[in-house]
Amino acid sequence: MALDPMTRLSERLGGGPRLFVKRDDAIPLGFGGNKIRKLAFVAARAQAEGADTLITAGGVQSNHARATASTAAHLGMRAVLVINGRPQDKPSANALLDSILGAEIVYVGSRDERTPGMRRVAERLKGEGRKPFVIPIGASTPLGAVGFVQGILELIDQIAPPDFIFHATSSAGTQAGLVAGCRLLGLPTRVIGISADESAAVIQSEVRGIIEGMKDVLDVKADDLAKGTPIEIDDTFVGEGYGIPTPASREAIEITARTEGFFLDPTYTAKAMAGLIAYVRQQRLKEGETAVFWHTGGQVGLFA
């Protein structure tokens, strides 16, 4: 996807590093986003195994659920989404898109019930003679993370290796792929994941686990994935919790739209951009350095 300069945002922040945005929000399928990159690999595996239905889980406004439903429709498959929460009286944003895409929605009471709920759905579908394929939340698996190893290869065809990549991190798959890609290619790039919810320690552990699992998928030596780019997570922009805007994230949405003309979402990318803006203002990024903001999508959340 396109890599665009953010010169007006840089000027608004008083100069300093060169800023770019990687526009995964503009991936054409299903309103785009980082989940589409991961699902390209995971859904291909499902097809290879003869699956006819994709099962995944998320919240009522899950970007991943919407991306999975879009991918299923695009491939001529069915989708079943296990959603924690209650149905909206008038579906909006991602929930509306799930309905338009024809996904079957199964509601459960809590986040903890989603994984067992997916197992129950899979057993039901098998009993009906269908061939389901269960996709973990966020498609954050070693196979899914390969989508962002490919993303790094795409990036360095567009620009010299940047000094920094900033992105929203949560289920760890995106960051695992970005870090793995940088390690495999020996890039000096620092990958800064701005947490949308969990603590830095929790996400770091999950990123490490996914990277370790990628050696078999990529057919590389474990040492090739274990050295180089560190796993860096900043959890100081979460605020009061997941999906709850902060003054800095609200500012990030407005300043980005008004200087560069693209949109962030309240849950993930607004907090990630708030992080990048803070790093520039605090002069943690220096003049002459290059930083890429990897836009992971989710802007549908503005209409929730």
C-alpha distance (Angstrom), angle and dihedral (degrees) to the residues before:
residue distance angle dihedral
M1 . . .
A2 3.79 . .
L3 3.77 122.7 .
D4 3.80 109.4 -151.8
P5 3.81 130.5 -173.9
M6 3.81 117.0 -117.9
T7 3.79 96.7 -150.4
R8 3.81 96.3 147.9
L9 3.79 92.5 50.6
S10 3.80 88.8 49.0
E11 3.80 90.8 51.6
R12 3.81 90.5 48.2
L13 3.81 88.8 54.3
G14 3.78 92.3 50.6
G15 3.79 99.6 -100.5
G16 3.77 126.6 -83.5
P17 3.80 121.4 128.1
R18 3.81 124.2 27.4
L19 3.81 107.8 -102.7
F20 3.81 127.7 -152.7
V21 3.80 134.8 172.9
K22 3.81 124.8 -142.0
R23 3.80 103.0 -147.0
D24 3.80 105.7 -142.4
D25 3.81 85.2 143.1
A26 3.81 85.5 72.2
I27 3.82 96.9 56.2
P28 3.83 100.5 131.0
L29 3.81 100.8 -132.1
G30 3.79 118.1 88.3
F31 3.83 97.4 -20.7
G32 3.79 89.7 -52.5
G33 3.77 127.8 -119.2
N34 3.78 137.2 148.2
K35 3.82 93.2 -64.7
I36 3.81 90.6 67.4
R37 3.81 90.8 60.6
K38 3.79 90.9 52.2
L39 3.79 95.3 42.0
A40 3.80 90.9 54.2
F41 3.79 87.7 71.4
V42 3.80 99.6 32.7
A43 3.81 95.0 48.6
A44 3.80 90.3 47.1
R45 3.81 87.6 57.3
A46 3.82 89.4 49.3
Q47 3.80 90.9 52.4
A48 3.80 91.7 47.3
E49 3.81 88.8 54.8
G50 3.80 91.4 51.4
A51 3.80 97.4 -109.2
D52 3.79 119.7 164.4
T53 3.83 98.7 -174.9
L54 3.80 133.3 47.3
I55 3.80 117.0 -149.2
T56 3.78 123.1 -166.8
A57 3.79 140.7 145.5
G58 3.78 143.0 -134.3
G59 3.77 145.0 128.3
V60 3.79 125.7 -58.8
Q61 3.81 90.0 -88.6
S62 3.79 97.0 37.5
N63 3.81 114.5 156.8
H64 3.79 89.2 -162.1
A65 3.80 92.7 54.2
R66 3.81 91.0 50.9
A67 3.81 91.4 46.8
T68 3.81 90.8 49.8
A69 3.80 91.8 49.9
S70 3.81 89.7 49.1
T71 3.79 92.0 49.0
A72 3.80 91.7 48.8
A73 3.79 92.1 50.8
H74 3.80 91.4 47.2
L75 3.80 90.8 52.9
G76 3.80 95.9 44.0
M77 3.80 93.0 -108.5
R78 3.79 132.3 124.6
A79 3.81 125.2 -114.3
V80 3.78 131.5 -146.8
L81 3.80 116.3 -168.7
V82 3.80 121.0 -161.8
I83 3.79 103.2 -152.9
N84 3.79 127.2 -171.5
G85 3.78 111.1 -142.6
R86 3.76 136.9 37.9
P87 3.79 129.0 -59.4
Q88 3.79 114.1 -98.0
D89 3.80 117.7 -115.9
K90 3.79 87.0 -131.0
P91 3.82 110.9 20.5
S92 3.79 114.5 -131.5
A93 3.81 138.5 -176.9
N94 3.82 112.4 -14.8
A95 3.80 93.2 2.1
L96 3.80 89.5 55.8
L97 3.79 91.5 48.7
D98 3.82 91.5 49.5
S99 3.80 88.0 56.2
I100 3.80 94.0 46.7
L101 3.80 89.5 50.1
G102 3.78 90.0 55.8
A103 3.80 97.2 -119.2
E104 3.79 118.4 163.1
I105 3.81 108.9 -121.6
V106 3.81 122.1 -150.0
Y107 3.80 113.6 -173.4
V108 3.81 124.1 -148.5
G109 3.77 129.7 -177.2
S110 3.80 102.5 -118.6
R111 3.79 145.9 9.1
D112 3.81 89.8 -101.9
E113 3.82 90.3 60.3
R114 3.79 95.3 56.5
T115 3.81 99.7 83.3
P116 3.82 95.4 46.6
G117 3.80 86.9 43.4
M118 3.80 90.8 57.6
R119 3.79 90.1 50.3
R120 3.80 91.2 51.8
V121 3.79 91.8 49.2
A122 3.80 91.1 49.4
E123 3.80 91.7 52.1
R124 3.81 91.2 48.0
L125 3.78 92.1 50.9
K126 3.79 92.4 47.7
G127 3.79 87.9 53.1
E128 3.80 88.4 54.3
G129 3.79 90.9 53.5
R130 3.77 96.4 -104.3
K131 3.79 127.3 130.5
P132 3.81 110.1 -128.4
F133 3.79 127.4 -171.1
V134 3.82 117.6 -158.5
I135 3.81 117.0 -142.9
P136 3.83 116.6 -164.3
I137 3.79 117.7 -125.9
G138 3.79 111.2 -70.0
A139 3.82 91.5 6.3
S140 3.79 81.1 -97.9
T141 3.78 97.6 162.8
P142 3.81 130.5 121.2
L143 3.80 88.9 -98.7
G144 3.80 93.1 48.5
A145 3.80 91.4 48.2
V146 3.82 89.4 59.8
G147 3.81 85.2 75.7
F148 3.78 88.1 71.6
V149 3.79 94.6 45.3
Q150 3.80 82.7 59.1
G151 3.81 87.3 46.3
I152 3.81 91.1 57.6
L153 3.80 90.3 51.0
E154 3.80 88.1 51.3
L155 3.80 91.7 48.6
I156 3.80 96.3 53.2
D157 3.79 89.2 51.8
Q158 3.80 86.0 60.7
I159 3.80 102.7 40.4
A160 3.79 141.9 5.1
P161 3.82 109.7 -89.3
P162 3.81 105.0 -71.3
D163 3.78 123.5 -130.8
F164 3.81 91.7 -125.5
I165 3.77 141.4 19.2
F166 3.81 115.8 -164.0
H167 3.79 121.0 -166.2
A168 3.80 143.2 149.9
T169 3.79 113.3 -92.9
S170 3.80 129.8 -164.9
S171 3.81 119.7 125.1
A172 3.83 89.1 31.9
G173 3.82 101.0 -128.8
T174 3.78 97.1 107.2
Q175 3.78 93.6 48.8
A176 3.80 92.1 44.5
G177 3.80 90.6 55.6
L178 3.80 94.2 45.6
V179 3.81 92.9 48.3
A180 3.81 92.6 44.4
G181 3.80 91.1 49.9
C182 3.80 92.0 51.0
R183 3.80 91.7 47.1
L184 3.78 94.6 48.9
L185 3.79 91.6 50.1
G186 3.80 94.7 41.2
L187 3.81 93.1 -123.1
P188 3.80 121.3 170.2
T189 3.81 91.1 -139.9
R190 3.80 119.7 129.8
V191 3.82 113.1 -141.2
I192 3.81 110.3 -150.0
G193 3.79 113.6 -166.0
I194 3.80 113.5 -162.4
S195 3.80 107.0 -152.7
A196 3.79 119.4 -126.4
D197 3.79 94.1 -168.1
E198 3.82 124.3 -20.5
S199 3.79 129.3 72.2
A200 3.77 119.7 -92.6
A201 3.80 90.9 -111.6
V202 3.82 93.6 54.4
I203 3.81 95.0 48.1
Q204 3.80 92.8 43.3
S205 3.80 89.8 55.7
E206 3.81 91.6 48.9
V207 3.82 92.8 47.9
R208 3.79 90.2 50.1
G209 3.81 91.8 50.5
I210 3.80 93.4 50.6
I211 3.80 92.0 47.9
E212 3.79 90.8 51.2
G213 3.81 89.0 52.8
M214 3.80 92.3 51.7
K215 3.81 95.1 71.4
D216 3.80 92.3 80.0
V217 3.81 93.9 42.8
L218 3.81 91.8 50.6
D219 3.81 94.5 34.9
V220 3.80 93.2 -129.6
K221 3.78 133.8 132.2
A222 3.79 117.4 -89.2
D223 3.82 90.0 -122.8
D224 3.81 90.2 59.6
L225 3.81 89.2 61.9
A226 3.79 98.4 37.3
K227 3.80 101.0 64.0
G228 3.77 135.9 62.0
T229 3.80 127.7 24.1
P230 3.83 109.2 54.1
I231 3.79 123.2 -130.4
E232 3.81 103.0 -110.2
I233 3.80 122.2 -177.2
D234 3.79 125.7 174.5
D235 3.80 111.4 -160.5
T236 3.80 97.1 175.1
F237 3.82 94.9 97.8
V238 3.83 97.7 59.9
G239 3.80 92.8 94.7
E240 3.80 115.2 -176.0
G241 3.78 93.2 -11.9
Y242 3.77 150.1 -69.0
G243 3.78 114.2 -20.0
I244 3.82 93.7 2.3
P245 3.82 110.5 122.8
T246 3.79 121.3 -130.5
P247 3.81 128.6 -153.8
A248 3.81 88.0 -106.2
S249 3.81 93.6 50.8
R250 3.81 91.9 48.0
E251 3.79 89.2 51.5
A252 3.80 90.1 48.1
I253 3.81 91.9 55.1
E254 3.79 92.3 50.4
I255 3.80 99.8 40.5
T256 3.81 92.4 47.6
A257 3.80 93.8 48.3
R258 3.80 92.7 46.1
T259 3.79 96.4 46.9
E260 3.82 103.6 32.4
G261 3.81 105.1 18.2
F262 3.80 99.7 -126.9
F263 3.78 129.9 109.7
L264 3.79 135.0 -120.1
D265 3.78 127.7 -158.6
P266 3.83 123.0 -118.9
T267 3.82 96.9 -125.6
Y268 3.80 106.1 47.1
T269 3.79 121.7 -0.6
A270 3.81 97.1 39.5
K271 3.79 90.3 59.6
A272 3.80 91.2 44.8
M273 3.79 91.1 51.8
A274 3.80 89.5 46.1
G275 3.78 85.8 57.5
L276 3.79 93.7 50.7
I277 3.82 91.6 47.2
A278 3.80 91.0 50.4
Y279 3.81 92.3 49.3
V280 3.82 90.3 52.3
R281 3.80 93.7 46.7
Q282 3.80 91.2 47.7
Q283 3.82 89.0 50.1
R284 3.79 91.2 -122.2
L285 3.81 84.4 136.0
K286 3.77 114.5 56.2
E287 3.78 134.1 -141.1
G288 3.79 109.2 -89.6
E289 3.81 93.5 30.2
T290 3.80 121.9 111.7
A291 3.78 125.8 -133.9
V292 3.81 126.5 -173.5
F293 3.78 120.1 -157.6
W294 3.82 106.1 -151.1
H295 3.80 103.8 -148.0
T296 3.80 103.8 -147.9
G297 3.80 94.8 -172.3
G298 3.79 127.5 -128.2
Q299 3.80 96.4 139.9
V300 3.83 88.8 136.5
G301 3.82 83.7 77.9
L302 3.82 89.0 74.9
F303 3.83 87.2 74.6
A304 3.80 97.8 50.6
